[in-house]
Amino acid sequence: MVICAEAGLTLDGSLGRVSRELGGAYPELCDEFTLTSIELGFLTERRQALENLSGRVDLPGIRSVVTTLIQTEKYGTPLAASLRVLSGEFRNERMMKAEEKAARLPAIMTVPHNLFILPSLCVVLVEPAT
């Protein structure tokens, strides 16, 4: 959506383009974006169409996107800038989750290391001496 917004497409056009691009990989999300794009065309308030999307898809990421889009419409901030900031936040959140998993790894690997690797290593090291 960021690329579409920076290319000059409106919110309606961006949602339509993103739904076409996601069609093969994520058909359910494609259907929701297509329905929202259609709703944006015929509902009098754009906010209602975006809230309908948030109500149908109960995911925190979609809720964040919808909240950002509503605030963008309300305060008149550029769509591309808002989406770029939001994508940066999502990227940072994914990195934090990956770092948390990496930090837990040594504690998880202690038991397998002591049960399987350490005895084998001791056998390999002591065997040539005998």
C-alpha positions in Angstrom: 0.0 0.0 0.0 2.9 2.3 0.7 4.2 2.0 -2.9 0.7 2.5 -4.3 0.2 5.6 -2.1 3.6 7.1 -3.1 2.8 6.4 -6.8 -0.2 8.7 -6.4 -3.1 6.3 -6.0 -6.0 7.1 -3.7 -7.0 4.9 -0.8 -9.6 3.2 -3.1 -7.1 2.5 -5.8 -4.4 1.3 -3.3 -6.8 -1.2 -1.7 -7.9 -2.4 -5.1 -4.3 -2.9 -6.3 -3.2 -4.6 -3.1 -6.2 -6.9 -3.2 -5.3 -8.0 -6.8 -1.7 -8.5 -5.9 -2.6 -10.6 -2.8 -5.2 -12.8 -4.6 -3.0 -15.8 -5.2 -1.2 -16.0 -1.8 -4.0 -14.8 0.5 -7.4 -15.2 -1.0 -9.3 -14.4 2.2 -7.5 -11.1 2.7 -8.0 -10.3 -1.0 -11.7 -10.7 -0.6 -11.8 -8.5 2.5 -9.8 -5.7 0.8 -11.9 -6.0 -2.4 -15.1 -5.7 -0.3 -13.7 -2.7 1.6 -12.7 -1.1 -1.7 -16.3 -1.5 -3.0 -17.7 -0.2 0.3 -15.4 2.9 0.1 -17.1 3.6 -3.3 -20.7 3.5 -2.2 -20.8 4.3 1.5 -21.2 8.0 2.4 -18.6 7.8 5.2 -15.2 6.3 4.5 -14.7 5.8 8.2 -17.6 3.3 8.3 -16.1 1.2 5.5 -12.8 1.0 7.3 -14.5 0.1 10.6 -16.4 -2.6 8.8 -13.0 -4.1 7.6 -11.7 -3.9 11.2 -14.9 -5.6 12.5 -14.7 -8.4 9.9 -11.0 -9.2 10.2 -10.1 -9.5 13.9 -6.3 -9.1 13.6 -4.2 -6.6 15.5 -2.3 -5.6 12.3 -5.5 -4.9 10.4 -6.8 -2.9 13.3 -3.6 -0.8 13.3 -3.9 -0.2 9.6 -7.6 0.8 9.9 -6.8 3.2 12.8 -4.0 4.8 10.8 -6.2 5.2 7.8 -9.0 6.7 9.8 -6.6 9.2 11.5 -5.1 10.0 8.1 -8.5 10.9 6.7 -9.5 12.8 9.8 -6.4 15.0 10.2 -5.4 15.3 6.6 -1.9 13.8 6.8 -0.4 12.3 3.7 -1.4 8.7 3.2 2.1 7.6 2.1 3.8 9.1 5.1 1.4 7.5 7.5 1.7 4.1 5.9 5.5 4.4 5.9 5.6 5.1 9.6 3.2 2.2 10.3 5.3 -0.2 8.2 8.4 0.9 10.2 6.6 0.1 13.4 5.5 -3.3 12.2 9.1 -4.0 11.1 10.4 -3.0 14.5 7.8 -5.2 16.2 8.8 -8.3 14.2 12.5 -7.6 15.0 11.7 -7.4 18.7 9.8 -10.8 18.6 12.7 -12.4 16.8 15.2 -11.0 19.3 13.1 -12.3 22.2 13.0 -15.8 20.6 16.8 -15.7 20.1 17.4 -14.6 23.7 15.4 -17.6 25.0 17.3 -20.1 22.9 20.3 -20.7 25.2 18.0 -21.6 28.1 16.0 -24.0 25.9 19.2 -25.7 24.5 20.8 -26.3 27.9 19.0 -29.6 28.6 19.6 -31.2 25.1 23.2 -30.1 25.2 23.8 -31.7 28.6 21.9 -34.9 27.7 23.1 -35.6 24.2 26.0 -33.6 23.0 28.2 -33.4 26.1 28.3 -37.2 26.8 29.1 -37.9 23.1 31.9 -35.4 23.2 33.3 -36.9 26.4 33.3 -40.4 24.7 35.1 -39.0 21.6 37.7 -37.2 23.7 38.4 -40.0 26.2 38.4 -42.9 23.7 41.7 -42.2 22.0 43.5 -42.1 25.4 42.5 -45.7 26.2 
